């Protein structure tokens, strides 16, 4: 097959080719699937002059998307689709050796494809890149992997050290995986009162008729392969830190050497008459979500809670229920978290894109109780009587290493109050999925005496009628907001100001602005109010005006004038 024709000038004759070598490159890519029998794939992608230091671009290799980047003169190629929800990383933010996803802030090493920040779970395939001054011919084959699990060990015979993980959520799962990735050879036991293996709880308020299999984060084969025990439908009732044991509701007792407590929180519910009626429901499990979906079809629905989860449920039900009424303690949705300005935008979206809704509580209705005022209740009752310290609200304080006041006992996820690095180590409680994952990783590393501090920047997203609001940072106590874009056009970046510095950002249809701000926070760089107010402030954000994550339009590939060799 001949190459596409192009003119080669003397000063730009160097071609770039990325080698995706599988069978012949096992030693270079040891984490490739050993059962993969795909062959070498070669593709011309661009001229050397097309890519400058600190830049990246999406290229096509045999109809597969690859991210090509250049840093300090070195070219790298990894998979271009984020392993979380498949966002094109080429539309994200590159900083040093890291690329950050434009949608939800996951980070990957551009040289190795390794995951460096959540909410992604898996790593990306890494492809070999070559430069050549001559023509490169193309050889096509199918790429079989779009993501890979980082190499993990298993239990070692004779190693009796036991790590006990209480809770089956994101923190426990990532803790278990990190331990095995670090070659921990002892016993790992994850205990949860849930009926399911760890699953993506963020989906429950967004896709309520969800099937269990579609939200599992790992399947049973995964846990078996890596010697991670998972005990379902089992609840802890007490902890004895002197004896290093945990007692369970069924009368059993399990000893531990290290303990992670990540049992999370639950909705408080309304303290009013009638909450036990059949048509009053809470959203906590996949089964709850399915029941709510079925019960609300064609019904008049009253939903309590105007923050993230409550508004996501309202958004989901708006074209399924006969009517939806949302009740909250604030005048506008998101007012207590994102501010009045964003609350007004959410009302604009509702008025433009949703059918009419009632403004008063109907006589006959299906009452859905979601994220309820006055908030959530920590699942920490079983710690009463133990030496593990809880605060006045029954959350568990930890240090920067996720350690509690008791040696060998760690806490993570929604239950933990932890020092947030970007907020000058102020103790905070943040119930975000991505932060829970980070907690699990840091806890695991420090169980192994790695002395690694928590440094993650919070990143959250919420969906309202098909539009995604992204949020990064910690904006509690902000005193001012600097707006970029136009609220009325539903395309904006809101920068939250406290003490003349940007402490958080929220965006709508403004990718990758939130990720760019998160990257600044992660690097420890201050964004002053004066800088935020500058007209050309967005120049460093690399906002992609031609591409929106909410648009079906596909980004255009760069022209192919160089060669890329593909492989997984």
C-alpha positions as CSV (number, residue, x, y, z in Angstrom):
1,X,0.0,0.0,0.0
2,X,1.4,3.4,-1.0
3,X,1.5,6.3,1.4
4,X,-0.7,9.4,0.9
5,X,1.1,11.8,-1.3
6,X,2.7,14.9,0.4
7,X,5.6,17.3,-0.3
8,X,8.7,16.8,1.9
9,X,10.8,19.9,2.5
10,X,14.4,19.6,3.5
11,X,13.7,21.3,6.9
12,X,10.8,19.0,7.8
13,X,11.6,15.6,6.3
14,X,11.5,13.8,9.7
15,X,8.5,11.5,9.9
16,X,6.9,10.2,13.1
17,X,5.8,6.6,13.4
18,X,4.3,5.0,16.4
19,X,4.9,1.2,16.7
20,X,2.2,-0.8,18.3
21,X,4.0,-4.0,18.8
22,X,2.3,-6.9,20.5
23,X,3.8,-10.3,19.6
24,X,7.2,-8.9,18.9
25,X,7.2,-6.4,21.7
26,X,6.3,-8.4,24.8
27,X,9.4,-7.3,26.7
28,X,8.7,-3.6,26.0
29,X,5.1,-3.9,27.0
30,X,5.0,-6.5,29.7
31,X,1.5,-5.7,30.8
32,X,0.0,-6.5,27.4
33,X,-2.5,-9.4,27.3
34,X,-0.4,-12.6,26.9
35,X,-3.3,-14.2,25.0
36,X,-3.4,-11.3,22.4
37,X,-2.2,-12.6,19.1
38,X,-2.6,-9.4,17.1
39,X,0.2,-8.4,14.8
40,X,2.2,-5.2,14.2
41,X,0.2,-2.3,12.8
42,X,1.9,0.6,11.1
43,X,0.2,3.9,10.1
44,X,1.5,7.3,8.8
45,X,0.3,10.1,11.1
46,X,2.0,13.5,10.9
47,X,5.1,15.5,10.1
48,X,7.5,16.2,12.9
49,X,6.7,19.9,12.6
50,X,3.0,19.3,13.3
51,X,3.7,18.7,17.0
52,X,5.7,21.0,19.3
53,X,6.9,20.4,22.8
54,X,4.0,20.4,25.3
55,X,1.5,19.6,22.6
56,X,-0.7,16.5,21.8
57,X,-3.0,15.4,19.0
58,X,-5.3,12.7,18.1
59,X,-4.2,10.4,15.3
60,X,-5.9,7.5,13.7
61,X,-4.2,4.1,13.4
62,X,-6.2,1.5,11.6
63,X,-9.5,3.2,12.6
64,X,-8.4,3.3,16.2
65,X,-7.8,6.6,18.2
66,X,-4.3,7.2,19.5
67,X,-3.0,10.1,21.5
68,X,0.3,11.3,20.2
69,X,2.2,13.8,22.4
70,X,5.6,15.4,22.6
71,X,7.5,16.5,25.7
72,X,11.2,17.6,25.8
73,X,11.6,16.4,22.3
74,X,10.3,12.9,23.1
75,X,7.3,11.5,21.3
76,X,4.8,9.2,23.1
77,X,1.6,7.4,22.0
78,X,-1.1,6.0,24.3
79,X,-4.7,5.2,23.9
80,X,-6.8,8.3,23.4
81,X,-10.0,7.2,25.1
82,X,-10.2,7.8,28.9
83,X,-10.8,4.5,30.7
84,X,-13.6,6.1,32.8
85,X,-16.3,7.0,30.3
86,X,-14.3,7.1,27.0
87,X,-13.7,10.9,26.7
88,X,-11.2,11.9,24.0
89,X,-8.0,12.8,25.9
90,X,-6.8,14.9,23.0
91,X,-9.5,17.4,24.0
92,X,-8.1,17.5,27.6
93,X,-5.1,19.2,29.2
94,X,-1.5,18.2,29.0
95,X,0.9,19.3,31.7
96,X,4.4,17.9,31.9
97,X,4.1,14.1,31.6
98,X,0.4,14.0,32.4
99,X,-2.8,14.3,30.4
100,X,-6.0,15.1,32.2
101,X,-9.4,14.0,30.9
102,X,-11.6,16.9,29.8
103,X,-14.8,15.3,31.2
104,X,-14.1,14.0,34.7
105,X,-10.5,14.9,35.5
106,X,-8.8,11.4,35.4
107,X,-5.1,11.7,34.7
108,X,-2.7,9.4,32.8
109,X,1.1,9.3,32.3
110,X,1.7,10.1,28.6
111,X,4.8,7.9,28.4
112,X,3.4,4.7,30.1
113,X,-0.4,5.1,30.0
114,X,-0.5,4.5,33.7
115,X,-3.4,5.9,35.6
116,X,-2.3,8.8,37.9
117,X,-5.5,10.3,39.1
118,X,-9.1,9.0,39.4
119,X,-12.0,8.5,38.7
120,X,-10.7,6.1,36.0
121,X,-10.0,2.6,37.1
122,X,-7.7,1.2,34.4
123,X,-4.6,2.2,32.5
124,X,-4.2,3.0,28.8
125,X,-2.3,0.9,26.2
126,X,1.1,2.3,25.5
127,X,2.5,2.3,22.0
128,X,6.0,2.6,20.7
129,X,6.8,5.8,18.7
130,X,9.6,6.0,16.1
131,X,10.8,8.9,13.9
132,X,12.4,8.3,10.5
133,X,13.6,10.5,7.7
134,X,12.2,8.1,5.1
135,X,8.9,6.9,4.0
136,X,7.0,4.4,6.2
137,X,4.6,1.9,4.8
138,X,1.3,1.0,6.5
139,X,0.4,-2.4,7.9
140,X,-3.1,-2.7,9.3
141,X,-4.5,-5.0,11.9
142,X,-7.1,-4.9,14.7
143,X,-6.2,-3.3,18.0
144,X,-7.8,-5.5,20.7
145,X,-7.3,-3.4,23.9
146,X,-8.5,0.0,24.7
147,X,-7.5,-0.2,28.3
148,X,-5.5,-2.4,30.5
149,X,-5.4,-3.4,34.2
150,X,-2.2,-2.5,35.9
151,X,-0.1,-5.6,36.7
152,X,-1.2,-7.1,40.0
153,X,0.2,-9.8,42.2
154,X,-1.6,-12.4,44.3
155,X,-1.5,-13.9,47.8
156,X,1.8,-15.7,48.7
157,X,1.7,-19.0,50.5
158,X,2.8,-18.6,54.1
159,X,2.1,-14.8,54.4
160,X,-0.4,-14.4,57.1
161,X,-0.6,-10.6,57.3
162,X,-4.3,-9.7,56.9
163,X,-5.8,-6.4,55.6
164,X,-9.5,-6.1,56.5
165,X,-11.6,-3.6,54.4
166,X,-14.9,-2.7,55.9
167,X,-17.2,-1.4,53.1
168,X,-17.6,-2.4,49.5
169,X,-17.3,1.0,47.8
170,X,-14.6,2.9,45.9
171,X,-12.2,3.3,48.7
172,X,-12.1,-0.4,49.6
173,X,-11.8,-1.5,46.0
174,X,-8.9,0.8,45.2
175,X,-7.2,-0.1,48.4
176,X,-7.3,-3.8,47.6
177,X,-6.1,-3.2,44.0
178,X,-3.3,-0.9,45.1
179,X,-2.0,-3.4,47.6
180,X,-1.8,-6.1,44.9
181,X,-0.2,-3.7,42.5
182,X,2.5,-3.1,45.1
183,X,3.0,-6.9,45.5
184,X,1.4,-7.2,48.9
185,X,1.3,-11.0,49.4
186,X,-0.9,-11.3,52.4
187,X,-4.7,-11.8,52.8
188,X,-7.1,-9.1,51.7
189,X,-10.8,-9.4,52.9
190,X,-13.4,-6.9,51.7
191,X,-16.6,-7.0,53.8
192,X,-19.9,-5.3,52.7
193,X,-23.5,-5.4,53.7
194,X,-24.4,-4.9,50.0
195,X,-25.7,-7.7,47.8
196,X,-23.4,-6.8,45.0
197,X,-19.7,-6.7,44.3
198,X,-18.3,-3.1,44.2
199,X,-20.3,-1.0,41.7
200,X,-20.5,2.5,40.3
201,X,-22.8,4.3,42.7
202,X,-22.7,7.5,40.7
203,X,-24.9,5.9,38.1
204,X,-27.9,5.3,40.3
205,X,-29.2,8.8,40.1
206,X,-28.4,9.2,36.4
207,X,-29.6,5.9,34.9
208,X,-32.2,4.6,37.4
209,X,-33.4,1.5,35.4
210,X,-29.8,0.2,35.6
211,X,-29.0,-3.5,35.5
212,X,-26.6,-4.8,38.1
213,X,-24.2,-6.3,35.7
214,X,-23.8,-3.0,33.8
215,X,-22.5,-1.1,36.9
216,X,-20.1,-3.6,38.4
217,X,-16.6,-2.2,38.6
218,X,-14.9,-5.6,38.6
219,X,-16.4,-9.0,38.1
220,X,-16.0,-12.1,40.4
221,X,-13.2,-13.5,38.2
222,X,-11.1,-10.5,38.9
223,X,-11.3,-10.9,42.6
224,X,-10.6,-14.6,42.3
225,X,-7.6,-14.1,40.1
226,X,-6.0,-11.6,42.5
227,X,-6.9,-13.4,45.7
228,X,-9.2,-10.7,47.0
229,X,-11.9,-12.1,49.3
230,X,-15.3,-10.4,49.1
231,X,-17.8,-11.1,51.8
232,X,-21.3,-9.9,50.8
233,X,-24.3,-9.3,53.0
234,X,-22.2,-9.1,56.1
235,X,-22.2,-6.1,58.5
236,X,-19.7,-5.1,61.2
237,X,-21.1,-4.4,64.7
238,X,-18.0,-3.7,66.7
239,X,-14.2,-3.2,66.6
240,X,-11.7,-4.2,69.2
241,X,-8.5,-2.3,68.4
242,X,-6.6,-3.9,71.3
243,X,-7.3,-7.4,70.1
244,X,-7.3,-6.3,66.4
245,X,-10.6,-7.9,65.7
246,X,-13.9,-7.0,64.1
247,X,-17.2,-8.7,65.2
248,X,-20.1,-9.1,62.7
249,X,-23.8,-9.3,62.9
250,X,-23.8,-13.0,62.2
251,X,-21.7,-13.7,65.3
252,X,-18.4,-14.2,63.4
253,X,-15.1,-12.5,64.4
254,X,-12.2,-11.6,62.1
255,X,-8.8,-10.6,63.1
256,X,-6.7,-8.1,61.2
257,X,-3.2,-6.5,61.0
258,X,-4.4,-3.4,59.1
259,X,-8.0,-2.2,59.0
260,X,-9.6,0.2,56.5
261,X,-13.0,1.6,57.5
262,X,-14.9,2.9,54.5
263,X,-18.6,2.1,55.4
264,X,-19.8,5.4,54.0
265,X,-23.0,7.3,54.8
266,X,-26.7,7.0,54.3
267,X,-29.5,9.6,53.8
268,X,-31.1,10.7,57.0
269,X,-34.6,10.8,55.7
270,X,-37.3,13.2,56.7
271,X,-38.4,13.4,60.3
272,X,-42.1,13.9,59.5
273,X,-45.2,11.8,59.7
274,X,-45.9,9.5,56.8
275,X,-42.3,8.6,55.8
276,X,-43.2,4.9,56.2
277,X,-45.9,4.9,53.6
278,X,-45.5,2.6,50.6
279,X,-45.1,5.4,48.1
280,X,-42.2,7.1,50.1
281,X,-38.9,5.8,48.9
282,X,-35.2,6.4,49.5
283,X,-32.4,6.0,46.9
284,X,-29.5,4.0,48.2
285,X,-29.1,0.8,46.1
286,X,-29.6,-0.3,42.5
287,X,-32.8,-2.1,43.6
288,X,-34.0,1.2,45.1
289,X,-33.3,3.0,41.8
290,X,-35.2,0.4,39.7
291,X,-38.2,0.5,42.1
292,X,-38.3,4.3,41.9
293,X,-38.0,4.2,38.1
294,X,-41.0,1.8,37.9
295,X,-43.1,3.5,40.5
296,X,-42.7,6.9,39.0
297,X,-43.7,6.1,35.4
298,X,-46.7,8.3,34.7
299,X,-47.0,9.4,38.3
300,X,-47.0,12.8,39.9
301,X,-43.6,12.9,41.7
302,X,-42.5,15.0,44.6
303,X,-38.8,14.9,45.2
304,X,-37.0,16.3,48.3
305,X,-33.5,17.7,47.8
306,X,-32.2,20.3,45.4
307,X,-28.5,19.4,45.4
308,X,-26.6,17.1,43.1
309,X,-28.3,13.8,43.6
310,X,-31.8,15.2,44.0
311,X,-31.5,17.3,40.8
312,X,-30.1,14.3,38.8
313,X,-33.1,12.2,39.8
314,X,-35.4,15.0,38.8
315,X,-33.6,15.3,35.5
316,X,-33.9,11.5,34.9
317,X,-37.7,11.4,35.7
318,X,-38.8,14.6,33.9
319,X,-39.7,12.7,30.7
320,X,-41.0,9.6,32.5
321,X,-43.2,10.9,35.3
322,X,-46.5,12.8,34.7
323,X,-45.0,15.7,36.7
324,X,-42.1,16.4,38.9
325,X,-42.0,18.8,41.9
326,X,-38.7,19.4,43.7
327,X,-38.8,20.7,47.2
328,X,-35.7,22.1,48.9
329,X,-34.6,24.5,51.7
330,X,-33.0,26.9,49.3
331,X,-34.6,29.2,46.7
332,X,-32.7,27.7,43.8
333,X,-31.1,24.3,42.9
334,X,-27.4,23.9,43.8
335,X,-27.6,27.3,45.7
336,X,-25.9,26.0,48.8
337,X,-23.1,24.3,46.8
338,X,-22.6,26.1,43.5
339,X,-24.2,29.4,44.3
340,X,-27.2,31.4,43.1
341,X,-25.7,32.1,39.7
342,X,-25.4,28.4,38.8
343,X,-28.8,27.8,40.3
344,X,-30.4,30.3,38.0
345,X,-28.7,28.5,35.0
346,X,-30.2,25.2,36.1
347,X,-33.7,26.9,36.1
348,X,-33.0,28.2,32.6
349,X,-32.1,24.7,31.4
350,X,-35.3,23.3,33.0
351,X,-37.6,26.0,31.4
352,X,-36.1,25.6,27.9
353,X,-35.7,21.8,27.7
354,X,-38.2,20.1,30.1
355,X,-42.0,19.8,29.9
356,X,-44.1,21.9,32.2
357,X,-43.9,20.8,35.9
358,X,-46.3,21.5,38.7
359,X,-45.5,24.2,41.3
360,X,-47.5,22.8,44.2
361,X,-47.7,19.4,45.8
362,X,-50.3,17.3,44.1
363,X,-53.1,15.5,45.9
364,X,-52.1,12.0,44.5
365,X,-48.4,11.5,44.1
366,X,-45.4,9.3,44.3
367,X,-43.1,10.8,46.9
368,X,-39.4,10.2,46.3
369,X,-37.0,11.0,49.1
370,X,-33.5,11.5,47.8
371,X,-30.6,13.5,49.3
372,X,-32.6,14.9,52.2
373,X,-32.2,18.0,54.4
374,X,-30.6,18.0,56.9
375,X,-28.2,15.8,55.1
376,X,-26.5,12.4,55.5
377,X,-25.8,10.1,58.4
378,X,-22.4,8.4,58.8
379,X,-22.4,4.6,59.1
380,X,-20.2,4.7,62.2
381,X,-22.4,3.3,64.9
382,X,-20.4,0.2,65.2
383,X,-17.4,2.2,66.3
384,X,-19.0,3.3,69.5
385,X,-17.1,1.9,72.5
386,X,-14.0,1.4,70.4
387,X,-10.8,3.5,70.7
388,X,-11.3,4.9,67.2
389,X,-12.0,8.6,67.5
390,X,-15.1,10.1,65.8
391,X,-16.0,13.8,65.7
392,X,-19.1,15.7,66.8
393,X,-20.9,14.6,63.7
394,X,-19.8,11.0,63.9
395,X,-17.3,11.2,61.0
396,X,-13.8,9.7,61.5
397,X,-10.9,12.2,61.5
398,X,-7.7,11.1,59.7
399,X,-4.4,12.6,58.9
400,X,-2.8,13.2,55.5
401,X,-1.9,9.5,55.3
402,X,-5.5,8.4,56.0
403,X,-4.5,7.2,59.4
404,X,-6.9,7.4,62.4
405,X,-5.8,8.0,65.9
406,X,-5.3,4.2,66.3
407,X,-2.1,2.7,64.8
408,X,-2.9,0.3,61.9
409,X,-6.4,1.6,61.5
410,X,-7.3,3.8,58.4
411,X,-10.4,5.4,57.2
412,X,-11.5,6.6,53.8
413,X,-14.4,7.6,51.6
414,X,-17.5,9.5,52.7
415,X,-17.0,8.6,56.4
416,X,-13.6,10.3,56.6
417,X,-12.8,13.9,57.6
418,X,-9.4,14.5,56.1
419,X,-6.9,17.4,55.6
420,X,-7.3,18.8,52.0
421,X,-4.0,19.9,50.7
422,X,-5.3,22.5,48.3
423,X,-7.2,24.1,51.2
424,X,-4.1,24.5,53.3
425,X,-4.8,21.1,55.0
426,X,-8.2,22.3,56.4
427,X,-10.1,19.2,57.7
428,X,-13.0,18.6,55.3
429,X,-15.6,15.9,54.5
430,X,-16.2,15.5,50.8
431,X,-18.5,12.7,49.5
432,X,-17.1,12.5,46.0
433,X,-16.4,9.3,44.2
434,X,-13.0,10.4,42.9
435,X,-11.8,11.4,46.4
436,X,-12.9,8.1,47.9
437,X,-10.8,6.3,45.3
438,X,-7.8,8.5,46.2
439,X,-8.4,7.7,49.9
440,X,-8.2,4.0,49.1
441,X,-4.9,4.3,47.3
442,X,-3.2,6.5,49.9
443,X,-4.4,4.2,52.7
444,X,-3.0,1.1,50.9
445,X,0.4,2.8,50.3
446,X,0.7,3.8,53.9
447,X,-0.3,0.4,55.1
448,X,2.9,-0.6,53.3
449,X,4.9,2.2,55.0
450,X,5.3,4.2,51.8
451,X,4.7,7.6,53.6
452,X,2.6,9.0,50.7
453,X,0.4,12.0,51.5
454,X,-3.0,12.7,50.0
455,X,-2.7,15.5,47.4
456,X,-5.7,14.9,45.1
457,X,-7.8,17.9,43.9
458,X,-11.6,17.2,44.2
459,X,-13.4,16.8,40.9
460,X,-17.1,16.3,40.6
461,X,-19.7,16.3,37.9
462,X,-23.5,16.3,37.8
463,X,-25.9,15.9,34.9
464,X,-29.0,18.1,34.4
465,X,-31.3,17.3,31.4
466,X,-28.4,16.0,29.4
467,X,-26.1,18.9,30.3
468,X,-23.0,18.2,32.4
469,X,-21.8,20.6,35.1
470,X,-18.2,20.0,36.1
471,X,-16.8,21.2,39.4
472,X,-13.3,21.2,40.8
473,X,-11.7,22.5,44.0
474,X,-13.2,23.4,47.3
475,X,-15.4,26.5,47.3
476,X,-16.9,26.5,50.8
477,X,-16.9,30.0,52.2
478,X,-16.3,31.7,48.8
479,X,-17.1,35.4,48.7
480,X,-17.2,36.2,45.0
481,X,-17.6,34.6,41.6
482,X,-15.8,35.6,38.4
483,X,-17.8,34.5,35.4
484,X,-16.4,33.7,31.9
485,X,-18.8,33.0,29.0
486,X,-22.5,33.7,29.1
487,X,-25.0,32.2,31.5
488,X,-27.9,32.8,29.2
489,X,-26.1,30.8,26.5
490,X,-25.5,28.0,29.0
491,X,-21.8,28.1,28.2
492,X,-19.7,29.4,31.0
493,X,-16.8,29.0,33.5
494,X,-17.5,30.1,37.1
495,X,-14.4,30.8,39.2
496,X,-15.1,30.9,43.0
497,X,-13.0,33.5,44.9
498,X,-11.9,33.5,48.6
499,X,-9.2,35.7,50.0
500,X,-8.5,37.0,46.5
501,X,-7.7,33.6,45.2
502,X,-9.6,31.1,43.0
503,X,-10.6,28.1,45.3
504,X,-13.0,26.3,43.0
505,X,-14.4,26.3,39.5
506,X,-17.6,25.1,37.8
507,X,-18.2,24.9,34.1
508,X,-20.9,24.0,31.6
509,X,-20.2,23.4,27.9
510,X,-16.7,24.9,28.5
511,X,-14.4,21.9,28.3
512,X,-11.6,21.5,29.2
513,X,-11.7,24.5,31.5
514,X,-12.6,22.7,34.7
515,X,-9.8,20.2,34.0
516,X,-7.3,23.0,33.3
517,X,-8.2,24.7,36.6
518,X,-7.8,21.3,38.4
519,X,-4.4,20.9,36.9
520,X,-3.4,24.4,38.2
521,X,-4.6,23.4,41.6
522,X,-2.7,20.1,41.5
523,X,0.5,21.9,40.6
524,X,0.1,24.1,43.6
525,X,-0.2,27.2,41.5
526,X,-2.3,30.1,42.8
527,X,-4.8,31.7,40.5
528,X,-5.4,35.2,41.8
529,X,-8.7,37.1,41.5
530,X,-6.9,39.7,39.4
531,X,-5.7,37.0,37.0
532,X,-9.2,35.5,36.8
533,X,-10.7,38.8,35.9
534,X,-8.3,39.4,33.0
535,X,-10.1,39.3,29.6
536,X,-7.6,36.9,28.1
537,X,-7.6,34.6,31.2
538,X,-9.0,31.6,29.2
539,X,-5.9,31.5,26.9
540,X,-4.0,29.2,29.1
541,X,-7.1,27.0,29.6
542,X,-6.9,25.8,26.0
543,X,-10.6,25.8,25.8
544,X,-11.8,23.8,22.8
545,X,-14.4,26.1,21.2
546,X,-15.0,23.7,18.3
547,X,-15.8,20.7,20.5
548,X,-18.3,20.1,23.3
549,X,-18.7,16.9,25.2
550,X,-22.4,17.3,25.0
551,X,-22.3,17.5,21.2
552,X,-22.5,14.4,18.9
553,X,-20.0,16.0,16.6
554,X,-16.8,13.9,16.3
555,X,-13.5,15.8,16.5
556,X,-11.5,15.8,13.3
557,X,-8.3,13.8,13.0
558,X,-5.1,15.6,12.0
559,X,-4.0,14.8,8.5
560,X,-1.6,11.8,8.0
561,X,1.7,12.8,6.6
562,X,4.0,10.8,8.9
563,X,4.0,7.2,10.1
564,X,2.7,5.5,13.1
565,X,3.1,1.9,13.9
566,X,0.2,0.6,16.1
567,X,0.1,-2.1,18.8
568,X,-1.4,-2.6,22.2
